[in-house]
Amino acid sequence: MNNNVLNTDLSGKTAVVTGAGGVLCSAFAKTLARAGAKVALLDLNLDAAQQYANEIASEGGIAKAYKCNVLDKEICSQVALEVMKDLGSCDILVNGAGGNNPRATTDKEYFEIEDIDSDTKSFFDLEADGVEFVFNLNFLGVLIPTQVFAKQMIGREGCNILNISSMNAYTPLTKIPAYSGAKAAVSNFTQWLAVHFSKAGIRVNAIAPGFFSTKQNASLLFNEDGTPTARTGKILAATPMGRFGEAEELEGGLLFLLNNQAAGFITGVVLPVDGGFSAYSGV
């Protein structure tokens, strides 16, 4: 995408991206770098973050990878000090860390009586620690980095926080109650933060991606032989545009919401980028 289309010039700004070792968030990091920002790529998997930082550097951008656990405030605070020393105070925070866990996922979409005494993992078999992990990763994984990096934004003009929500936040998907609930909390928290920081001059918005095929969800969407799973059939049938999104198709929403000229009066919104999924009733 040509950044000039949105006239989003992030030169001189420092952007922090959590979960930057993943497919979508690494794409965000690259987009921010191409728009001129110095980018800190944070991930629990340092090797993955370093790979993408190297790719940004090979394109002439400025990027540095940091190992970070977004659920540990002490570690986040230490990383924030390192980022400030290396790249400058944070102007943009993209809270991209998140994910699901099999311990918080049911085997079937619908409960049936015989599931009680079978090997099927039903709602009644969900593990509390698995649900807690998913909630913490997706909600506290936004709250804690925001507590840490927003402190560097206070009293400075034009700072932005961008959270990553999901289609699950609008209508919960089957099988994944914890992830759906956690993403709904992220959308709600985005609105709360937007109000809370409105007098401090920090805009807070979110993007809610629809269905994108990535390494993380490939096994759910495609069989080993490459054919689509039944779940993929349902997803595409419920997506009016009839296909999965491509990572670069999130770039426009990202750059628009971070553009203080184009979106300077926009705060507290959750922007769906979903091929019409959230608009479709199914009939």
Secondary structure in CASP SS format (residue, H / E / C, confidence):
PFRMAT SS
TARGET T0000
AUTHOR 0000-0000-0000
METHOD secondary structure of the structure
MODEL  1
M C 1.00
N C 1.00
N H 1.00
N H 1.00
V H 1.00
L C 1.00
N C 1.00
T C 1.00
D C 1.00
L C 1.00
S C 1.00
G C 1.00
K C 1.00
T E 1.00
A E 1.00
V E 1.00
V E 1.00
T E 1.00
G C 1.00
A C 1.00
G C 1.00
G C 1.00
V H 1.00
L H 1.00
C H 1.00
S H 1.00
A H 1.00
F H 1.00
A H 1.00
K H 1.00
T H 1.00
L H 1.00
A H 1.00
R H 1.00
A C 1.00
G C 1.00
A C 1.00
K E 1.00
V E 1.00
A E 1.00
L E 1.00
L E 1.00
D E 1.00
L C 1.00
N C 1.00
L H 1.00
D H 1.00
A H 1.00
A H 1.00
Q H 1.00
Q H 1.00
Y H 1.00
A H 1.00
N H 1.00
E H 1.00
I H 1.00
A H 1.00
S H 1.00
E C 1.00
G C 1.00
G C 1.00
I E 1.00
A E 1.00
K E 1.00
A E 1.00
Y E 1.00
K E 1.00
C C 1.00
N C 1.00
V C 1.00
L C 1.00
D C 1.00
K H 1.00
E H 1.00
I H 1.00
C H 1.00
S H 1.00
Q H 1.00
V H 1.00
A H 1.00
L H 1.00
E H 1.00
V H 1.00
M H 1.00
K H 1.00
D H 1.00
L H 1.00
G C 1.00
S C 1.00
C C 1.00
D C 1.00
I E 1.00
L E 1.00
V E 1.00
N E 1.00
G C 1.00
A C 1.00
G C 1.00
G C 1.00
N C 1.00
N C 1.00
P H 1.00
R H 1.00
A H 1.00
T C 1.00
T C 1.00
D C 1.00
K C 1.00
E C 1.00
Y C 1.00
F C 1.00
E C 1.00
I H 1.00
E H 1.00
D H 1.00
I H 1.00
D H 1.00
S C 1.00
D C 1.00
T C 1.00
K C 1.00
S C 1.00
F H 1.00
F H 1.00
D H 1.00
L C 1.00
E C 1.00
A H 1.00
D H 1.00
G H 1.00
V H 1.00
E H 1.00
F H 1.00
V H 1.00
F H 1.00
N H 1.00
L H 1.00
N H 1.00
F H 1.00
L H 1.00
G H 1.00
V H 1.00
L H 1.00
I H 1.00
P H 1.00
T H 1.00
Q H 1.00
V H 1.00
F H 1.00
A H 1.00
K H 1.00
Q H 1.00
M C 1.00
I C 1.00
G C 1.00
R C 1.00
E C 1.00
G C 1.00
C E 1.00
N E 1.00
I E 1.00
L E 1.00
N E 1.00
I E 1.00
S C 1.00
S C 1.00
M H 1.00
N H 1.00
A H 1.00
Y C 1.00
T C 1.00
P C 1.00
L C 1.00
T C 1.00
K C 1.00
I C 1.00
P H 1.00
A H 1.00
Y H 1.00
S H 1.00
G H 1.00
A H 1.00
K H 1.00
A H 1.00
A H 1.00
V H 1.00
S H 1.00
N H 1.00
F H 1.00
T H 1.00
Q H 1.00
W H 1.00
L H 1.00
A H 1.00
V H 1.00
H H 1.00
F C 1.00
S H 1.00
K H 1.00
A H 1.00
G C 1.00
I E 1.00
R E 1.00
V E 1.00
N E 1.00
A E 1.00
I E 1.00
A E 1.00
P E 1.00
G C 1.00
F C 1.00
F E 1.00
S C 1.00
T C 1.00
K C 1.00
Q C 1.00
N C 1.00
A H 1.00
S H 1.00
L H 1.00
L H 1.00
F E 1.00
N C 1.00
E C 1.00
D C 1.00
G C 1.00
T C 1.00
P E 1.00
T C 1.00
A H 1.00
R H 1.00
T H 1.00
G H 1.00
K H 1.00
I H 1.00
L H 1.00
A H 1.00
A C 1.00
T C 1.00
P C 1.00
M C 1.00
G C 1.00
R C 1.00
F C 1.00
G E 1.00
E C 1.00
A H 1.00
E H 1.00
E H 1.00
L H 1.00
E H 1.00
G H 1.00
G H 1.00
L H 1.00
L H 1.00
F H 1.00
L H 1.00
L H 1.00
N C 1.00
N C 1.00
Q C 1.00
A C 1.00
A C 1.00
G C 1.00
F C 1.00
I C 1.00
T C 1.00
G C 1.00
V C 1.00
V E 1.00
L E 1.00
P E 1.00
V E 1.00
D C 1.00
G C 1.00
G C 1.00
F H 1.00
S H 1.00
A H 1.00
Y C 1.00
S C 1.00
G C 1.00
V C 1.00
END
